[in-house]
Amino acid sequence: MATQAFMGAGELIPRIMAQVGNASFGIALAKKNGLLNADGSMSDLGRYKNGMTAEQRALDRDNDGRLRTYNGLTNRTTLA
């Protein structure tokens, strides 16, 4: 699992599928979260997130205005 944290930009959907361990569930989850359109094409949000690294997505996800530090082994942020 730790190697997933090192996936870079352009690997959003493969990363989701690897995290959930099932391709069809990963696709369904990406559609539910607005990353993919109903036809399976990348949505605007999906293209935006797909252009980010895992670190950028984690920092974006946890953005509350406070300074945070990213941990690539856990793919999580903590307050600095």
Number of C-alpha atoms within 10 A of each C-alpha: 9 10 9 18 17 15 16 16 15 16 16 22 20 14 18 18 18 14 13 13 11 11 15 11 13 19 19 16 17 22 19 12 12 15 24 21 16 13 8 12 12 18 17 13 13 19 15 13 20 19 15 17 18 25 21 15 19 19 19 13 11 15 12 9 6 9 11 16 13 17 13 17 12 12 16 18 19 12 9 8
